[in-house]
Amino acid sequence: MAQTPFFTLIAEEGAARAGILHTAHGEVPTPVFMPVATYGALRAFPHHLLQEAPILLSNTYHLYLRPGTSLLEEAGGLHRFMGWEKPILTDSGGYQVFSLAAHRTLSEEGVRFKSHIDGSAHLLTPELAVSIQRSIGSDIQMVLDVCPPYPASPAELSEALRLTHAWAGRARRAFVERPEAYGYPIAQFGIVQGGVDPTLRQESWAALAPLAFEGWAIGGLAVGEPFELRKPILHLMGQLLPSEKPRYVMGLGTPQDILEAIAAGMDMMDCVIPTRNARHGLIYSWEGIRNIKNAPYKNDFTPLPPWGYTRAYLHHLFRVEDPLALVIATAANLHFFLELVRVARERIVAGEFRVWREAVEGQLMRRWSG
């Protein structure tokens, strides 16, 4: 099986893979779903209770603005600041370039943007993104890129690729000068863009491949495009990206998307779906998706993993607007998403992933009316 100092591939079934990421803060079994702790915190959930998660994702843009790199350096990095001893991956802020389009300007130099907090002006360059993430101390850092919207014109896609490729080279040079943070080794991932155009995806990979990042990410998916257009890009990238490096598809997170990504050969995924939807009362499980705020759950005493609180009790907490509702709902969703990838890994190792997926996938996406 393929192996680098950072990643070991231990099993394959078709394109689906099981492996291990080796970081200074511990090993991460893959495929893995990374819960999103944007500001160094899971929304409405204390992360010390999340023993099932081997890695969290935080965001460079937001941590740069608050609490700022000076405080993070004073604390000795984000791990110490938030009390999390396992690995952390940080996005570079490139997605915010996309989502906060009204407040930014792109140029060869980088991204000029106004803070959504106080309107202050900032310039985020590829080099600064590397420096900020070194201050954060993330085990895996992402390069600054341009994530085009869907749909995007040919001109928009072309310019996004041009800047993404130029910035990637600058980010790599800045990273290899000192590939460590707080005395431990860190890794850097490149990001392949190109929208849902297979030709552009191939061009992007060809341009970036010589930079030899420790891992590779697929950006610009799950930005509004239909599943039918996303699926072939996932499988194309599974064929193009090197087998000895980890593959991360960014921002992808419905159960259906996760299973499709795994089937295409992806190793890492993240999304706010389990935490964000929990706050709206949507609960994910092996039986499908339920809105726990609906009336039929008033008398449903079925226990919810992982803590055993009943659906009726959670329904009651949402009705009375008790904040505990958000904690219990978030715990239930994170437990399911992490269990989903854990079981998928077990089935890959056993050579049973395809059959298992066919048996469970339809039920996972069922939406219960009551």
Summary of the structure (lengths in Angstrom):
residues: 370
radius of gyration: 20.2
end to end distance: 46.9
largest distance: 61.0
contacts: 1297
relative contact order: 0.14
helix: 43%
strand: 21%
